[in-house]
Amino acid sequence: MNESRWKSIWEKRIANTEILQGSDIKNIIIELKRCNGFDVIGDGLTYESILEQYNKIKENLSLTLENELVPITSVYEVGEGSGANLFMFEQDGIRCGGIDYSESLVEISRHVLHSKDLECNEAIRMNILPEYDAVLSNSVFSYFPNEDYALAVLEKMFLKAKRSIGIIDIHDKGKESEFIEYRKKHVENYEEKYKGLPKYFYSKKFFVDFAEGHGMDIKFVESDMPGYWNNEFVFNCFLYK
């Protein structure tokens, strides 16, 4: 995969080890999210909004084809970053595993997670075994270079998941121009600062076609995290076997 400049940015992320070694779960989650590039202080995302999103993701991953709630017992995250999401799942007694291409972020996750199934590698190189009830990817697909790469990753997610797949924060192709205009308006020298830092945008049809080709049910969920500026430009997608 063409890594652009994103990987060098993630490799520079450093965690506050004092916070991670502490006993305050709330502060640990906030610090892990900060390492993943989310502003969770002040006017940005709050702990409450992070927790609300997590609970909604867990609920959607737990749905069955009959639309019943059957709690998942294991989840694997593609692009786990610092392990913020997996940390919350582990707090609920759910077995976890994950992969990320940033060695520095994976090392952070190893300090807070019990899981031994944590790998530093590109998403496309994930192992399809062991299987997990659900396979999740949060705020990652927009960093893939093209649809061919995304499709190859989806294929592996399909093989690895026993029940469900969740893809969060997918940048909407139909709102690409609005996204760029918004960023130009709110980020000084946007084009210069984000040169070599592309985002990939998807149509919902891309995911519908995948679901139909694999005999899966599909559900789209709008992003509604309180305080998240990106809400209007992204959507979430859940697929069920």
N, C-alpha and C positions, 0 to 999 in steps of 0.2 A: 504494500500500500504506500502511496505517496504521502509521506508524513507531514508535509508542509512545515509550518513553524509551530504547530500545536504541541507536538511531543516535547520540544525543548521547553515550552512553557510549563507543561505538567511536571517535567523532571525537576523544575526549580521549586516546586511546592515543598514547604517545610512545616511540620506540625509542631505544636506546642506540647512537648512530651509531658510537661507537668500536668497539663489538663488531661491528657490521655491516660496518665497513670493514676489519676484521681478517681473518686467514687461518685462524682456528680454526673449521672447519665445524661442529663440535659446538656451540660456544657461539653461533654464528649461528642455528642451528636452534632452540636453547633460547630465545634472545631473541625470535625470530619467533613461536614458540608462546606466549611470555609476552604479547606484543602482542595475540595472538588471544584472550586471556583464560584460558589454561591455566596452572595452577600447576605448574611443572615442577621446583620446588626442594623439598628436604627430603622430607616424607612424601607429596608429590604425585607427578605423573608424572615419571618419569626419562627421560633421553635414550634409554636402552635400550628402554623401553616405547614411546616415540614411534617409534623406528626399526622396532621389531617391527610396530607397527600399519601403518606405511608399506609395509613389505615385503608384508604380507598384502593390503593394498589393491591394490598393484601386481599381485600374483599373481592376485587375483580379477578384476581388470579385464582381464587378459591371457588369460583362459579363452575357449574357443570353444564353440559349440553342441555340439561333439563331446567337450567336456571336456578338450581338449588345451590346453597352454600355448603360446601364440604371443605373444611380447613385443609390447606396444604401442609405437609410435614417437611418439605424440603424445597429450596429455591437456589438457582444458580444465576449469577449476574454477569452479563457480558458488558465489560467496561465498568468493573466494580470500583475503580478509582481508589479512594482511601478507605472504602468499606463502610461508608455511612449507612447505606441502605441495609446491607447485610448485618451490620451491628444491631439495627432495630429488629430485624428478623430473628437474630440470635437471642435477643432479649425476650422474645416470645416463644423460645424453645424450638425454633425451626432450624433444621440442619441446612447449612449454607456452603456454597462454593463460588468461586469467581475467577475472572481473568481480566487483565488490563495490560496495556502495552507500556505503561509508565512504571519503571522499577521503583522510583521514589514513592509513588502512591501505593503500590502493592506492599512495600515495606511498612508503610504507615498502617495499612490494613492488618498486617501480620502482628502488629503490636496490640491490636484491640479485639481481634477475632479468634475464636477457638478453632475454627476450621483449618484443616491442613490441606484442603483442596483449593489453594490460591496460586495462580500461575501468572507470571509476567510473559505475555506474548500478545500477538495481534489477535483480534476477535476471530478472524477467519481460520486461525490455527487451533481453535479450542477442540478439546477431545469430546467426542459424543458420548463417551462413557466415563464415569458413571452417570446414569440418568437421574433427573430430579423431577419432582412433581411439576414445578414451574420453572421457566427460564425467563429472566427479566433483563431488559436493557434500558437504562434511564439516561436520557440526555447524551446519547452516544451516536445514534445513527446519522445525525447531522454532520459528524466529523468523518464519515466514510467518503471516499473519493467519487463514487458513482453507484448506479443501481446494480451493476453486475457484482460489485463487492458486497453490497447490502443483501442481494439475493443469495449469494454464497453463504453469508453469515446466517441468514434466515433459515436456509436449508439445514445447517448444523443445529440451530436452535430447535427446529422441528424434530430432529432426530434425538436430541438430548432431553426434550420435554416429554414427560409422561402424560400431562394433562393440558397445560396452558402455557401461552407465551404472552408477555407484556412488553410493549415498546412505548416508552414515555418520552415526551418532549420531541415529537417529530416536527420538523419545520415544514409548514404547509406551502407547497408549490404555488398555490393560488394567491398567496399573500407575500410572495418574495419581494416584490417591488415596494410594498408598504413597509416591510421589515427594514429594508435598506434605507428608505427615507426616514424612518423613525430613528434608526441608528445615527444617520448623518445629522439629524436634528439634535440629538442628545449626547453625541460623542464628538468632541472637538477633533478635527483632522482625522475623521473616521477612516477615510480611504487609505491614508498613510499608515495609521496605527494598525489597521487590520489587513494590510497587504501581506499576502501569503498565509492568511488565516481564514480560509474559506468555510462556508457552511453549505451543506447540500440539502436541497429542498425536495420533498416527495409529494406526489399526488396520492390521494386515498386509493385510487384505482390500482396502484402498485401492490398494495396490501390485499385488496379485494381479489386481484388475480392470483396472488399467492395462496390465499385461503381456498379459493375455488379449485385450484390445481392440486391441493393437498387434502381436500375433503374436510376442511375445518370451518367451524362457525367463526364469525368475526363481529367485533363490536368496536365502534369508535366512541371515545369519551373526550369531551372538550376539557382543556386545561383550565382549572379554576382556582389555583392556589392563591389565597389572599396575599396581596403585596407583590406578586410576581409580574414584572413588566412584560414578560414574554408570552403571557397567556393568549393574547389575541393572534399570535403568529404560529402557534404550535397546536398539535392534537396528540391524543394518546390512542393506542390501538391494542386490543386484546384478541387473541385467537385461541380457539378451543378444539381439542381433539374429540 
